Structure formats: C-alpha cells, structure tokens
Amino acid sequence: MLTINLVTLFPEWFAAPLGSSILGRAAAAGLARYRLVQLRDYTHDRHRTVDDTPYGGGAGMVLKPEPFFEALEELRAEPPIVLLSARGCPFRHADAVRFSVGQELTLLCGHYKDVDQRVADREGVEEVSVGDFVLSGGEFAALCLMDAVVRLLPGALGDHESAASDSHYDGLLSPPSYTRPPEYRGQAVPEVLLSGDHARIAEWRRAQAEALTRARRPDLWARYDGEHGSPGTP
Ligand SMILES: C[S@@+](CC[C@H](N)C(=O)[O-])C[C@H]1O[C@@H](n2cnc3c(N)ncnc32)[C@H](O)[C@@H]1O
C-alpha cells in the first residue's frame, strides 16, 4: 500500500477528489491511503500564523519554514518528499513511476506568494512543478501528481492495458481514439480502425503516435528518437 501524506492549509479541499474516481477506488481497495495534515496544526501562537512578510520587501506573504519542518518531523517523513513549486523540476511520467513503486510519498503544498526557501533546501525535499504556469496553491498540483501516481498502482485501473497505451508510457503521445458512430457530422472514422486487421491497426497507431509526437513535442521526440532511432534511420 502506498501512503500519501498531504501537508496543506486546505485539507477540506481534498474531500471530494480523494473520495471519487481512481483515487477513491484505490483507497477503497486498500492500494493507497491518504493522510491529510493541516499545516496550521504546527504553529504555536494564538493566531496560528503560518506566513510572514518577505525579507527584502515586496508584495505577498511567504509561508514560514517552522510548520513544514515540524510537520515532516511528526510524520517521520522519508524521501520522496515533494514541495510543489512553479520553479521546480518538471514532473514527468518517470517521476510518477518512481513515486508509485515506493511505500510512502509526502507532498507539501505552498500558497500565497511563496514558501521559505529553507523548506526546499531541507534534506530529502525535491521541488516539483506540474507545468510552466503559476497556480494559486500547491493543492491543484498535488492532486494532479497524486492521480498520475495512483493510477499506476497495480490494480488501480480496471484494465492495466489502458495505462500502458496512454501518452508518455513509452515516451510517445498516444494515437487518437474513436468510437461509434463510424461517421458523425461529416467526419468519418479512419477506415483502418474499422478493418478488423489488427496488424494494420497497430501500424497505424504507431505511425500516428510518432507523427503527433514529432509535430507537437519535439523535446519528447528527440529523446525517443535518440533511444529508439526512427524507422528508416540507418
Ligand atoms: C502563487 S504560487 C507561488 C509562485 C512563486 N512566487 C513563483 O513565482 O514561483 C503559490 C503556490 O502554488 C504552488 N504552485 C504554483 N504553480 C505551480 C506549478 N506550476 N507546479 C507546482 N506547484 C505550483 C506552489 O506550491 C506555490 O508555492
């Protein structure tokens, strides 16, 4: 079982997403459990203050280091400990795999202007970003990361094949999918998918995956091509 600790100012925010869909089913099946930790519980003043003004001046409030350090100590958290951060290293499928094979994962959610840098610099903490944009809080990012991790746990998906044929699993974007009807508003499903010829279908899907990856994600394509070599490349 994978235990995921979530340190946040808004634990109540997670009630619906952690109880629904894959995350909820994985918990019900005993594959994962979620421990929600209120950051304010690790303050010691009357106002339960978690933030303060930034040294050097400037707008916004910075989350103080002490509550994060004390929460991690009480949890006895071991790596991987992830601070969700817009300046972090990009979260990739390989990280989801890495986190999914462990026993425990701890996620630290920032908020407001920033988190005191000493949290990121604490031993065992890694800063992770879910994309090149800024969210208002780490909660959305944590949920995104958790979903990517939990769906990889054996038994979390009804049909593991559906993870293995998803984008990024083998370094490529996935080919497009179609279902009935065969024609809708003048748009026809590619003939090959209706042919019943499994070899041709597999070949078409591979070609689509490669073409999409090359066109939309030259960064992924360069890595994939470097590892596998393009068909036809000497
Ligand atoms: C308003 S943001 C702070 C942004 C920070 N001042 C910066 O420019 O990098 C508040 C919190 O949201 C979370 N966050 C925002 N964007 C994120 C992203 N792309 N990936 C992961 N977490 C993010 C982090 O926990 C961050 O501390």
PDBQT file of the ligand as one rigid body, heavy atoms in Angstrom, charges set to zero:
ROOT
HETATM    1  C1  LIG A 301       1.234  31.730  -6.324  1.00  0.00    +0.000 C 
HETATM    2  S1  LIG A 301       2.213  30.289  -6.259  1.00  0.00    +0.000 S 
HETATM    3  C2  LIG A 301       3.832  30.920  -5.918  1.00  0.00    +0.000 C 
HETATM    4  C3  LIG A 301       4.622  31.168  -7.150  1.00  0.00    +0.000 C 
HETATM    5  C4  LIG A 301       6.046  31.657  -6.867  1.00  0.00    +0.000 C 
HETATM    6  N1  LIG A 301       6.030  33.003  -6.384  1.00  0.00    +0.000 N 
HETATM    7  C5  LIG A 301       6.849  31.593  -8.168  1.00  0.00    +0.000 C 
HETATM    8  O1  LIG A 301       6.841  32.565  -8.898  1.00  0.00    +0.000 OA
HETATM    9  O2  LIG A 301       7.456  30.542  -8.462  1.00  0.00    +0.000 OA
HETATM   10  C6  LIG A 301       1.729  29.528  -4.737  1.00  0.00    +0.000 C 
HETATM   11  C7  LIG A 301       1.993  28.042  -4.638  1.00  0.00    +0.000 C 
HETATM   12  O3  LIG A 301       1.303  27.340  -5.650  1.00  0.00    +0.000 OA
HETATM   13  C8  LIG A 301       2.024  26.160  -5.998  1.00  0.00    +0.000 C 
HETATM   14  N2  LIG A 301       2.289  26.191  -7.444  1.00  0.00    +0.000 N 
HETATM   15  C9  LIG A 301       2.062  27.222  -8.285  1.00  0.00    +0.000 A 
HETATM   16  N3  LIG A 301       2.372  26.903  -9.532  1.00  0.00    +0.000 NA
HETATM   17  C10 LIG A 301       2.805  25.625  -9.512  1.00  0.00    +0.000 A 
HETATM   18  C11 LIG A 301       3.270  24.727 -10.510  1.00  0.00    +0.000 A 
HETATM   19  N4  LIG A 301       3.361  25.083 -11.779  1.00  0.00    +0.000 N 
HETATM   20  N5  LIG A 301       3.631  23.479 -10.126  1.00  0.00    +0.000 NA
HETATM   21  C12 LIG A 301       3.554  23.101  -8.835  1.00  0.00    +0.000 A 
HETATM   22  N6  LIG A 301       3.116  23.921  -7.841  1.00  0.00    +0.000 NA
HETATM   23  C13 LIG A 301       2.743  25.157  -8.172  1.00  0.00    +0.000 A 
HETATM   24  C14 LIG A 301       3.296  26.153  -5.162  1.00  0.00    +0.000 C 
HETATM   25  O4  LIG A 301       3.108  25.324  -4.035  1.00  0.00    +0.000 OA
HETATM   26  C15 LIG A 301       3.417  27.622  -4.784  1.00  0.00    +0.000 C 
HETATM   27  O5  LIG A 301       4.141  27.793  -3.573  1.00  0.00    +0.000 OA
ENDROOT
TORSDOF 0
